[in-house]
Amino acid sequence: MKIQFNKRYLRIGLTAFLVVAASICFYYLIFHGDRFSAQLHALIKVASPVIYGIIFAYLMTPMVNGLESRFLMPFFFANKGNPVSVKQKKWMRVISILLTIYIVGCLIYGFFSILIPNITKSVRSISYQFPYYVQNLMNWSAKFLDDNPDIEKMVFNLFDIYSGEFTSYLNNSIVPQMETLVKHVSLSMISVLKLLWNFIIGIIISIYVLYSKETFAGQAKKIVFAVFKTSTANQFIKDVRFISNTFIGFISGKIVDSIIIGIICFAGTSIMKMPYALLISVIVGITNVVPFFGPYLGAIPSAILILMVNPVKCVYFIIFILILQQVDGNIIGPKILGQSTGLSGFWVIFSITVFGGLMGIPGMIIGVPFFAVIYAMIRRMTNKLLTKRGLPLETSRYRDVDYIQGNVFIPMDETKNTTFFKLGKKKQDTAKDGKNDSTDEK
């Protein structure tokens, strides 16, 4: 005897099960979120080499595709009448991957071979001359306070107020934690070695991902078309392409922009004969990867370093960084990044603040493209709903709207004028009634 299943009851039961399971998961996340985050952190730690490999492959994909299409394809496609065979495609992919890794490795090696000796020299010079810098700064501060008695009085008052608190904090908080700090430093060295090992494993994994990236993409599309309807799957794949283009366009453009800013900063500081020009330029260039706040994050330690050497040049450096940030924000950045995000300045600051608070420095870097994707999704859904209701899509049409009656937009100005007219009429009527009352009294 065959058991007949009622599809309707099966769907109801499955829906009820999913609702109960989702409720349990929601309860667990709310009241036991620390356990979930710990397990998630452990899972990410175990899978970190694979994650690094996927990220490396994702970042190197544009270079691999460019080498194949612009250089290797003309070489292998000499006979235009015959298509490229599968064997030739495999050789093209292997050669393009090896060339990409070689080029990236040479760039990284060249960068650090120039950077590390100069940074080592700068740090050694700073450590040797640090007492002189401190004495120079103290002499300049003493002279400045002698020339400005009011500021000197205010500074000494602040020093008298906070010196005791600082001494107490130093004795009660910093000194007892020195042993813990040493342990953290030793553990961080072990973490650096683990990170280096994961980095090497990630590069090996990225080679396999790059070699079979079309196969992985095809398998993912196959799953999407199997799970969703054709129209939904098409839209989902289109959204994934948009997300990929937004992220890769922003990240690659920001890297190029930071390199240009670092070169300009090195040229400017060298012309002005700033101390430690290369070290300062590297700091400014690296921190420029962080949108909006990056130049200021790099300028603060650089300005402190210059202040210890020459306070006057520190003022010139701050002015130079402000000008450089304006040039980058208004000329260089828009030319390189273009409309890769499509966000206004407010939403850029909002995304950096929120994602930076949630994820730290990585959140500040990827927060802008991530929020740009969310912003684009919300805009697409809003435009789709407005189109269904027969309403216009232009934002300018809604700026001065008070309400919509049918398909007619009633602007706020007319509403205010109408309200004012009604109020004025009521005041006139009240005045007339008052005059009539006074006349009757007379």
DRENZASE-766572 format. One record per residue (C-alpha): z negated, y, x negated; residue number from 0; residue in one letter; chain. Coordinates in steps of 0.05 Angstrom, whole numbers, plus 5000, padded with zeros to 4 digits. Last residue first. Example, Ala and Ser with C-alpha at 12.3 -4.5 7.8 and 13.67 -1.06 7.14 Angstrom:
<pts>
PT    zz    yy    xx    k  r  c
PT  4857  4979  4727    1  S  A
PT  4844  4910  4754    0  A  A
</pts>
This chain:
<pts>
PT    zz    yy    xx    k  r  c
PT  4562  7021  5430  441  K  A
PT  4542  6948  5431  440  E  A
PT  4610  6930  5459  439  D  A
PT  4644  6968  5404  438  T  A
PT  4601  6933  5352  437  S  A
PT  4619  6865  5382  436  D  A
PT  4693  6884  5383  435  N  A
PT  4689  6905  5310  434  K  A
PT  4654  6840  5292  433  G  A
PT  4706  6800  5330  432  D  A
PT  4761  6837  5293  431  K  A
PT  4727  6822  5227  430  A  A
PT  4720  6749  5245  429  T  A
PT  4793  6746  5265  428  D  A
PT  4813  6779  5200  427  Q  A
PT  4769  6730  5161  426  K  A
PT  4800  6671  5198  425  K  A
PT  4870  6697  5183  424  K  A
PT  4852  6703  5110  423  G  A
PT  4825  6633  5109  422  L  A
PT  4889  6607  5142  421  K  A
PT  4933  6646  5094  420  F  A
PT  4892  6622  5034  419  F  A
PT  4899  6550  5057  418  T  A
PT  4974  6560  5067  417  T  A
PT  4980  6593  4999  416  N  A
PT  4940  6538  4967  415  K  A
PT  4982  6485  5000  414  T  A
PT  5045  6521  4980  413  E  A
PT  5022  6523  4908  412  D  A
PT  5000  6450  4908  411  M  A
PT  5070  6424  4922  410  P  A
PT  5088  6381  4983  409  I  A
PT  5137  6328  4962  408  F  A
PT  5180  6302  5019  407  V  A
PT  5196  6228  5021  406  N  A
PT  5150  6214  5080  405  G  A
PT  5096  6266  5070  404  Q  A
PT  5074  6265  4998  403  I  A
PT  5011  6301  4976  402  Y  A
PT  4987  6357  4929  401  D  A
PT  5045  6352  4881  400  V  A
PT  5048  6400  4822  399  D  A
PT  5055  6349  4766  398  R  A
PT  5088  6293  4807  397  Y  A
PT  5162  6311  4799  396  R  A
PT  5151  6322  4724  395  S  A
PT  5132  6249  4716  394  T  A
PT  5203  6227  4733  393  E  A
PT  5206  6159  4769  392  L  A
PT  5226  6183  4839  391  P  A
PT  5199  6148  4902  390  L  A
PT  5237  6095  4942  389  G  A
PT  5177  6051  4954  388  R  A
PT  5206  5993  4915  387  K  A
PT  5226  6041  4859  386  T  A
PT  5155  6067  4855  385  L  A
PT  5128  5996  4847  384  L  A
PT  5177  5981  4791  383  K  A
PT  5163  6047  4756  382  N  A
PT  5089  6032  4756  381  T  A
PT  5099  5962  4729  380  M  A
PT  5143  5988  4673  379  R  A
PT  5095  6044  4656  378  R  A
PT  5036  5995  4654  377  I  A
PT  5075  5949  4608  376  M  A
PT  5097  6007  4562  375  A  A
PT  5025  6032  4556  374  Y  A
PT  5000  5962  4539  373  I  A
PT  5054  5956  4486  372  V  A
PT  5038  6025  4458  371  A  A
PT  4964  6004  4457  370  F  A
PT  4981  5948  4409  369  F  A
PT  5027  5993  4368  368  P  A
PT  4970  6044  4359  367  V  A
PT  4912  5996  4350  366  G  A
PT  4945  5956  4294  365  I  A
PT  4921  6001  4238  364  I  A
PT  4856  6026  4268  363  M  A
PT  4839  5955  4291  362  G  A
PT  4849  5929  4220  361  P  A
PT  4800  5984  4196  360  I  A
PT  4744  5964  4244  359  G  A
PT  4758  5915  4300  358  M  A
PT  4723  5943  4363  357  L  A
PT  4708  6014  4340  356  G  A
PT  4776  6020  4307  355  G  A
PT  4808  5993  4371  354  F  A
PT  4776  6047  4413  353  V  A
PT  4782  6106  4364  352  T  A
PT  4853  6089  4340  351  I  A
PT  4877  6078  4412  350  S  A
PT  4848  6144  4437  349  F  A
PT  4875  6184  4377  348  I  A
PT  4945  6156  4389  347  V  A
PT  4937  6166  4465  346  W  A
PT  4921  6240  4454  345  F  A
PT  4978  6251  4405  344  G  A
PT  5030  6225  4454  343  S  A
PT  5055  6154  4451  342  L  A
PT  5128  6131  4447  341  G  A
PT  5110  6076  4397  340  T  A
PT  5172  6065  4355  339  S  A
PT  5202  6132  4376  338  Q  A
PT  5221  6153  4306  337  G  A
PT  5177  6119  4254  336  L  A
PT  5215  6146  4193  335  I  A
PT  5237  6215  4218  334  K  A
PT  5174  6224  4261  333  P  A
PT  5129  6209  4201  332  G  A
PT  5165  6254  4150  331  I  A
PT  5171  6318  4191  330  I  A
PT  5113  6335  4238  329  N  A
PT  5056  6288  4219  328  G  A
PT  5076  6280  4145  327  D  A
PT  5087  6355  4135  326  V  A
PT  5022  6370  4170  325  Q  A
PT  4985  6319  4128  324  Q  A
PT  5015  6347  4064  323  L  A
PT  4993  6417  4083  322  I  A
PT  4922  6394  4095  321  L  A
PT  4924  6352  4031  320  I  A
PT  4946  6413  3990  319  F  A
PT  4891  6457  4020  318  I  A
PT  4839  6404  4003  317  I  A
PT  4867  6398  3932  316  F  A
PT  4865  6473  3921  315  Y  A
PT  4791  6473  3942  314  V  A
PT  4777  6415  3895  313  C  A
PT  4812  6452  3839  312  K  A
PT  4758  6505  3844  311  V  A
PT  4702  6453  3841  310  P  A
PT  4728  6423  3775  309  N  A
PT  4705  6355  3751  308  V  A
PT  4652  6336  3802  307  M  A
PT  4692  6368  3857  306  L  A
PT  4754  6327  3838  305  I  A
PT  4718  6262  3852  304  L  A
PT  4688  6290  3917  303  I  A
PT  4758  6313  3939  302  A  A
PT  4786  6243  3926  301  S  A
PT  4729  6211  3965  300  P  A
PT  4743  6256  4025  299  I  A
PT  4819  6260  4020  298  A  A
PT  4831  6186  4033  297  G  A
PT  4795  6185  4099  296  L  A
PT  4827  6252  4117  295  Y  A
PT  4897  6225  4104  294  P  A
PT  4883  6163  4145  293  G  A
PT  4854  6196  4208  292  F  A
PT  4921  6206  4242  291  F  A
PT  4948  6135  4234  290  P  A
PT  4915  6087  4184  289  V  A
PT  4969  6070  4133  288  V  A
PT  4954  6138  4101  287  N  A
PT  4892  6105  4072  286  T  A
PT  4935  6069  4020  285  I  A
PT  4976  6131  4001  284  G  A
PT  4915  6177  3995  283  V  A
PT  4877  6127  3952  282  I  A
PT  4938  6113  3909  281  V  A
PT  4950  6188  3900  280  S  A
PT  4878  6199  3879  279  I  A
PT  4882  6145  3826  278  L  A
PT  4948  6171  3800  277  L  A
PT  4924  6244  3796  276  A  A
PT  4859  6228  3760  275  Y  A
PT  4844  6301  3746  274  P  A
PT  4890  6352  3781  273  M  A
PT  4943  6385  3738  272  K  A
PT  4973  6424  3796  271  M  A
PT  5041  6393  3780  270  I  A
PT  5009  6325  3773  269  S  A
PT  4972  6333  3839  268  T  A
PT  5037  6351  3875  267  G  A
PT  5079  6295  3844  266  A  A
PT  5024  6243  3857  265  F  A
PT  5016  6268  3929  264  C  A
PT  5092  6264  3940  263  I  A
PT  5093  6193  3913  262  I  A
PT  5033  6172  3956  261  G  A
PT  5064  6204  4018  260  I  A
PT  5130  6167  4006  259  I  A
PT  5093  6100  3998  258  I  A
PT  5052  6115  4061  257  S  A
PT  5115  6129  4101  256  D  A
PT  5147  6064  4078  255  V  A
PT  5085  6025  4099  254  I  A
PT  5082  6062  4165  253  K  A
PT  5155  6046  4180  252  G  A
PT  5143  5972  4165  251  S  A
PT  5082  5971  4210  250  I  A
PT  5112  6012  4267  249  F  A
PT  5179  5976  4270  248  G  A
PT  5148  5907  4262  247  I  A
PT  5097  5920  4317  246  F  A
PT  5144  5953  4367  245  T  A
PT  5201  5904  4354  244  N  A
PT  5155  5844  4364  243  S  A
PT  5124  5873  4428  242  I  A
PT  5194  5888  4456  241  F  A
PT  5218  5818  4439  240  R  A
PT  5156  5788  4473  239  V  A
PT  5170  5831  4535  238  D  A
PT  5242  5806  4538  237  K  A
PT  5217  5734  4532  236  I  A
PT  5170  5746  4590  235  F  A
PT  5224  5779  4632  234  Q  A
PT  5270  5719  4622  233  N  A
PT  5213  5671  4638  232  A  A
PT  5197  5708  4702  231  T  A
PT  5270  5706  4724  230  S  A
PT  5276  5632  4706  229  T  A
PT  5211  5612  4740  228  K  A
PT  5154  5596  4694  227  F  A
PT  5127  5532  4660  226  V  A
PT  5191  5498  4636  225  A  A
PT  5226  5563  4617  224  F  A
PT  5165  5584  4576  223  V  A
PT  5159  5516  4542  222  I  A
PT  5232  5516  4522  221  K  A
PT  5226  5588  4497  220  K  A
PT  5169  5567  4451  219  A  A
PT  5208  5507  4425  218  Q  A
PT  5269  5551  4412  217  G  A
PT  5227  5601  4374  216  A  A
PT  5196  5546  4332  215  F  A
PT  5265  5518  4316  214  T  A
PT  5292  5587  4299  213  E  A
PT  5233  5599  4252  212  K  A
PT  5244  5533  4215  211  S  A
PT  5253  5558  4143  210  Y  A
PT  5210  5620  4155  209  L  A
PT  5152  5579  4181  208  V  A
PT  5157  5530  4124  207  Y  A
PT  5156  5586  4073  206  I  A
PT  5099  5621  4110  205  S  A
PT  5056  5559  4102  204  I  A
PT  5063  5563  4026  203  I  A
PT  5045  5637  4027  202  I  A
PT  4985  5623  4072  201  G  A
PT  4959  5570  4023  200  I  A
PT  4961  5623  3968  199  I  A
PT  4925  5675  4012  198  F  A
PT  4874  5623  4035  197  N  A
PT  4857  5611  3961  196  W  A
PT  4852  5686  3948  195  L  A
PT  4807  5694  4009  194  L  A
PT  4763  5637  3985  193  K  A
PT  4757  5672  3917  192  L  A
PT  4741  5738  3951  191  V  A
PT  4688  5703  3995  190  S  A
PT  4655  5676  3932  189  I  A
PT  4652  5746  3904  188  M  A
PT  4624  5770  3971  187  S  A
PT  4569  5719  3966  186  L  A
PT  4548  5747  3898  185  S  A
PT  4549  5818  3925  184  V  A
PT  4509  5797  3987  183  H  A
PT  4457  5764  3944  182  K  A
PT  4451  5827  3901  181  V  A
PT  4442  5869  3965  180  L  A
PT  4388  5823  3990  179  T  A
PT  4350  5833  3925  178  E  A
PT  4360  5909  3931  177  M  A
PT  4334  5910  4002  176  Q  A
PT  4263  5929  3985  175  P  A
PT  4288  5989  3945  174  V  A
PT  4334  6017  3999  173  I  A
PT  4289  6017  4060  172  S  A
PT  4217  6036  4046  171  N  A
PT  4224  6072  3979  170  N  A
PT  4291  6106  3992  169  L  A
PT  4274  6123  4065  168  Y  A
PT  4208  6154  4043  167  S  A
PT  4242  6194  3989  166  T  A
PT  4295  6218  4038  165  F  A
PT  4243  6238  4089  164  E  A
PT  4203  6276  4038  163  G  A
PT  4265  6313  4013  162  S  A
PT  4288  6331  4083  161  Y  A
PT  4247  6392  4100  160  I  A
PT  4238  6420  4029  159  D  A
PT  4312  6410  4015  158  F  A
PT  4331  6445  4079  157  L  A
PT  4288  6504  4061  156  N  A
PT  4317  6505  3991  155  F  A
PT  4388  6506  4018  154  V  A
PT  4372  6563  4067  153  M  A
PT  4341  6606  4012  152  K  A
PT  4400  6594  3966  151  E  A
PT  4449  6612  4021  150  I  A
PT  4413  6678  4031  149  D  A
PT  4409  6690  3956  148  P  A
PT  4484  6683  3944  147  N  A
PT  4502  6698  3871  146  D  A
PT  4444  6656  3846  145  D  A
PT  4465  6600  3894  144  L  A
PT  4536  6599  3864  143  F  A
PT  4509  6599  3794  142  K  A
PT  4462  6541  3809  141  A  A
PT  4518  6502  3844  140  S  A
PT  4565  6512  3785  139  W  A
PT  4512  6490  3736  138  N  A
PT  4495  6429  3779  137  M  A
PT  4568  6410  3785  136  L  A
PT  4578  6414  3710  135  N  A
PT  4515  6374  3698  134  Q  A
PT  4539  6320  3746  133  V  A
PT  4607  6319  3713  132  Y  A
PT  4577  6314  3644  131  Y  A
PT  4533  6256  3667  130  P  A
PT  4594  6222  3697  129  F  A
PT  4636  6229  3633  128  Q  A
PT  4632  6157  3610  127  Y  A
PT  4634  6126  3680  126  S  A
PT  4691  6172  3703  125  I  A
PT  4731  6156  3640  124  S  A
PT  4722  6082  3652  123  R  A
PT  4742  6089  3725  122  V  A
PT  4804  6128  3705  121  S  A
PT  4825  6078  3651  120  K  A
PT  4814  6020  3698  119  T  A
PT  4854  6056  3752  118  I  A
PT  4910  6068  3702  117  N  A
PT  4910  5996  3678  116  P  A
PT  4907  5970  3750  115  I  A
PT  4962  6013  3779  114  L  A
PT  5022  6001  3735  113  I  A
PT  5015  5925  3732  112  S  A
PT  4990  5927  3804  111  F  A
PT  5054  5958  3831  110  F  A
PT  5100  5918  3787  109  G  A
PT  5067  5853  3807  108  Y  A
PT  5070  5870  3881  107  I  A
PT  5143  5891  3876  106  L  A
PT  5161  5830  3835  105  C  A
PT  5125  5784  3884  104  G  A
PT  5161  5816  3943  103  V  A
PT  5228  5808  3909  102  I  A
PT  5215  5736  3888  101  Y  A
PT  5188  5717  3957  100  I  A
PT  5249  5748  3990   99  T  A
PT  5297  5715  3941   98  L  A
PT  5265  5647  3953   97  L  A
PT  5269  5655  4028   96  I  A
PT  5342  5679  4025   95  S  A
PT  5361  5621  3980   94  I  A
PT  5329  5569  4026   93  V  A
PT  5359  5600  4089   92  R  A
PT  5428  5604  4059   91  M  A
PT  5424  5532  4036   90  W  A
PT  5404  5510  4105   89  K  A
PT  5460  5550  4137   88  K  A
PT  5510  5520  4088   87  Q  A
PT  5487  5450  4108   86  K  A
PT  5494  5467  4182   85  V  A
PT  5565  5490  4170   84  S  A
PT  5589  5562  4171   83  V  A
PT  5650  5570  4215   82  P  A
PT  5721  5560  4187   81  N  A
PT  5777  5611  4194   80  G  A
PT  5740  5665  4155   79  K  A
PT  5741  5625  4091   78  N  A
PT  5692  5663  4047   77  A  A
PT  5635  5654  4095   76  F  A
PT  5585  5630  4042   75  F  A
PT  5588  5695  4002   74  F  A
PT  5597  5740  4063   73  P  A
PT  5536  5707  4096   72  M  A
PT  5493  5711  4034   71  L  A
PT  5493  5786  4024   70  F  A
PT  5489  5825  4089   69  R  A
PT  5470  5774  4142   68  S  A
PT  5426  5727  4101   67  E  A
PT  5392  5781  4059   66  L  A
PT  5378  5822  4121   65  G  A
PT  5349  5763  4160   64  N  A
PT  5302  5745  4103   63  V  A
PT  5281  5818  4095   62  M  A
PT  5267  5825  4170   61  P  A
PT  5228  5759  4170   60  T  A
PT  5181  5778  4113   59  M  A
PT  5128  5810  4158   58  L  A
PT  5129  5753  4209   57  Y  A
PT  5127  5701  4154   56  A  A
PT  5067  5735  4122   55  F  A
PT  5032  5739  4189   54  I  A
PT  5046  5666  4206   53  I  A
PT  5021  5644  4137   52  G  A
PT  4959  5686  4143   51  Y  A
PT  4943  5655  4211   50  I  A
PT  4955  5585  4182   49  V  A
PT  4908  5600  4123   48  P  A
PT  4857  5630  4172   47  S  A
PT  4853  5569  4217   46  A  A
PT  4783  5549  4195   45  V  A
PT  4757  5620  4195   44  K  A
PT  4790  5634  4262   43  I  A
PT  4755  5573  4292   42  L  A
PT  4688  5595  4263   41  A  A
PT  4697  5666  4290   40  H  A
PT  4714  5637  4359   39  L  A
PT  4652  5593  4357   38  Q  A
PT  4609  5653  4338   37  A  A
PT  4642  5697  4391   36  S  A
PT  4629  5644  4444   35  F  A
PT  4557  5636  4423   34  R  A
PT  4546  5712  4424   33  D  A
PT  4579  5717  4493   32  G  A
PT  4527  5673  4526   31  H  A
PT  4509  5714  4587   30  F  A
PT  4575  5749  4602   29  I  A
PT  4623  5699  4569   28  L  A
PT  4588  5639  4599   27  Y  A
PT  4589  5670  4669   26  Y  A
PT  4663  5685  4662   25  F  A
PT  4677  5614  4638   24  C  A
PT  4638  5586  4697   23  I  A
PT  4676  5631  4746   22  S  A
PT  4743  5611  4715   21  A  A
PT  4725  5537  4723   20  A  A
PT  4704  5549  4796   19  V  A
PT  4769  5586  4811   18  V  A
PT  4811  5534  4774   17  L  A
PT  4778  5478  4813   16  F  A
PT  4789  5514  4879   15  A  A
PT  4862  5525  4863   14  T  A
PT  4871  5452  4845   13  L  A
PT  4838  5431  4909   12  G  A
PT  4881  5477  4951   11  I  A
PT  4944  5454  4914   10  R  A
PT  4926  5381  4926    9  L  A
PT  4910  5396  4999    8  Y  A
PT  4980  5425  5009    7  R  A
PT  5014  5370  4968    6  K  A
PT  4986  5316  5014    5  N  A
PT  4984  5253  4972    4  F  A
PT  5007  5186  5000    3  Q  A
PT  4974  5124  4971    2  I  A
PT  5022  5066  4971    1  K  A
PT  5000  5000  5000    0  M  A
</pts>
